[in-house]
Amino acid sequence: MTGRKLFPVIHIHPILIIFLFIGFITGTFMEIVIMLGIVLFHELGHYIMATSFQWRIKSITLWVFGGVMDTDEHGNRPVYEEALVSIAGPLQHVFIYLFIFITAPMNVVSSSTMELILYYNNVILLFNLLPVWPLDGGKCLFTLLSAFIPYKKAHTITILTSVWVSAGILITQLFILPFTLSSVFILLFILLENRTEWKQRYYVFLRFLSKRFYGTSYAKKSVPIYVSSARTLFDVFSLFIRERKHVIYISNQEDNRSKIDEEECLRAYFHEKQYSITVGEVKRMG
């Protein structure tokens, strides 16, 4: 039996390496180091909270103004856990404010360095609270939406919101605010991340369904779903809400109604590989 790792595997994203190199040749290396330290402290907040819930964590990837914690938990954990893990990162900035408040009068570091720490702590905190994927604000938005509406729809809304917000900020940065190459570079990178997430949305949803089928999902109550017998299994799955167990009521042409448990539909899709079958056909087969 292997024990859990005390510290996560940490990767440095190529974009951060580029910024470190730019900082070195432009004389802003200290600013980059401070940003990196704050980002690392931020991500450790996520990691500590996630390990307290015994999440399976693969690694943490650091990039400018943020990072991404890669886990094996994908919509199968309670909503409150995902919310707390997302909030734990921004909460770390409160401790940095306390550090500044306590140590500033002691002159532990120079006033200029302390001002840089305060400035980047503000910027990184506010930046991560934006409703943009994969930032904490975007993850909180997704967690909140997926608690009340179907998982697939929540994921789609989150990505589209993220793209519109990122594009709006980018346009503002280009035509209204003073131009900074670093801000434009970061926003373009986020838009590319959202493009990748959009292309992978089908696989993200399948991963959610597979976790649900293999018994690792968490359900608080049962909620009925009403569909026609002609709806495909994937159409029915698109109505699934996390933390809800669904009983599916099927109406047919004779205006009769029967019901089937979601487990039967998931079994037909994943175990029997009936990808194009309708829910009515699953009921008749059963």
Summary of the structure (lengths in Angstrom):
residues: 286
radius of gyration: 22.9
end to end distance: 40.8
largest distance: 81.5
contacts: 842
relative contact order: 0.08
helix: 60%
strand: 15%
